[in-house]
Amino acid sequence: MNKKTILKILIALVFIISFVTIITLYINNNQVKKFIDIYIFRKVINEEKVPSIEVDTSKNINVFAYDKYLAVLDQNVLNLYNTGGNKEHSLDIEISNPIYDTSENYLCVAEKNGQKLYLISNKNIVWQKDIEGNISSINVNKNGYVSVVISGTSYKTVVQTFSSNGDELFKTYLATTNVIDTDISNDNKYLAIAEANFSGVVIQSNIKVISIEDAKNNSDEPIKYTHIAKSNDLIVNIKYNNKGNLICMYDEHIDMLNQEENKELINLANEEAIFVGINVPSKIIKIVKTQKDFLTTSAEMQIIDSNNTNNINRYEIENIPKRIYTQGNMIAVNLGTSVMFINDNGWLVKKYESNGQEIQNIVMCDEIAGIISKNKINIISL
């Protein structure tokens, strides 16, 4: 080989070694990661550099985020804004006190303790319904299948399930228990119902998994299996992961449930976690305090794979969070006057810094976030 070829090979080797070294340091060294995020990737943005929407927060205004839109509900009009802060569309919906759920392209909105129910995708109302009874909670999966928890009928609770085009698939009647949560699997095959009975001396939590196809066809045995929890185990939340396992969060532990087994993933009884959640798909989010030295307290975010709890992504948080928000694959950490947006791989996506104003609330999905403060919503493109 001549000298020119050798020089090219050496330059290529130096470049590869440097690249690998930087990536390794970025992954494993928090100081290097912070420097690269701020000065190279420019992930830190100031309040003055982002678009905003002027609102009157003294009115009954509600804000949601779904798909690529920030939705502001004001006097029965849902205004849709893009990442640039421009209003793209408006929808008339007869709701004044909303509850909502989102999943990817879908927004489901209902009147709390009322009858109105809407499914919205992109800029369109896909369908709307008037429900018999009072709507307590709603759930929508990524394909637009909806489950509605209803009270105020002759039964203690009714769960009504709809397809993505608004067809009623079936109703589930519960005579003595309260529904704590519902979730529909990603393949639209199963509806899981977490219920609790508070009438006895001890709390009794149960989880029913229903075959949607069998229930739709009026099968005699639509319930595929039922899990009866230990006495006084209070079920808090349920969520299907990407492998079709049901992740069940109780007050003192998190389990994985399927037809073959019920396996404890995390025991929370002896932990002093600031926050624990299962709403990020296939992940368990846990925030714990860490002590750097005698005077400095920080926190560590642990993003745990629900299919393999040994697989943990960690992210160091510089201060103790005031509040944690999760939606889709995104986690928002409210630090008071700043917000860190971290994805489910443990990588910082954006850090927003206000001009000293306290952040009241945050709404977000995978593509857009709204930072709600007094009389203004700042919009962050994620």
Phi, psi and omega in degrees: 000140178278172186296326181296317179294317179298319180298318179298318180296317180296318179296318179297318179296317178299317180297314181296315180297317179297317181297313180297319179298315180296316179298317180298316178294321180298320182286322191254345184242113185295326179293317177295317179300316181296317180297313182294318180299321184280311192261340180253306181279346178054049183276348180269124182234146182262156180308323183290342186263003184243150176291157182216162176239129176278129179222161176257098185287353175285341176275171179277080181251135179238142185235134177230161173228132177204157179051246177238023186237149166257123186250127181244117180263117183220114177053054175067016175239127178259108180266131183254125181244145177268183184293343177272000181083012180265135178285123183260330186196162175225144179232138176271118176227134186273068181222132179244333181233083193274152157241153185209163171214147180230153173203112181052248186275359189248141171235124176248126183232139178219159174280120180297126183059023177240202186242342186282137180218133181229142167244125183240136175224134185054237182256014190238146167279112182288314174200162175220151184221154165252118186269142174276114184114191182249127183282123180263317180203162181221158178214137176230138176263179187292347179260002178090009173283139189234138170241139184234128176265126189236136173239179177080021174247187179290345176262159176301310179213147173234137174246119182252134185241134181237149172281177183292340178262009174093003177287132175288124182270314178186169173238145175244127185253128179240119189276329190231355187244156174263136177277124179271321182198158172224157173205143178251133184296158184295337179265009178064018184270331189227143169248124176256135180237121174262123184229158179219143177249117183256007188280339183269189179291325179243156176282135176238115178258139178226155174232123177252136175244119187249135173285118181296320180297314181294318180294322179297325181267014177059039177295151178290336183232068180286338181281116182284320174196159178232134176249124178259116183284166176295152180303137179071005169281112182266118177286134185248321189199150174225150181202129174285139174262184188287351177254012176081009174273146180264119177269125187241120179258120175256178181292336183233002178197163177237129183242161170245128186237133168215186186292337183268327187205162168236115188239128176285127180265314183219134174260122184258359189298321185254014181257147175251065180279141176288323184208141172221133180209158181234012186280344173286126186307125175066012181233150169249125182257127180226131177246125179234150177287145173230146181249107179290312177209191185298328186257341189251120175246128176232196181217157177236130173269128176247121180252105192256129177288120182290342176275339179208097188289353173280345179269102186233125170263135184240146176219127180277129179253130191291332179227170176286123183294147173277326179198150178243136176238140175228139176198132183058226180264016187244144176236129178248131181248111180273116180257012179107289178247007176214159180226133174254127176257116186238135180274176187286357172267000180082026179251137176291127178264310177209151168235124181256134178237125177274171178271047178090355181277136181292135180275124185276317185202163180222135168237148184196162166221197186291336187250340187212149176223150175241124177261111188262121175227190186294118175063019182203144171239115176272138186252128180245126173275123181258000000 
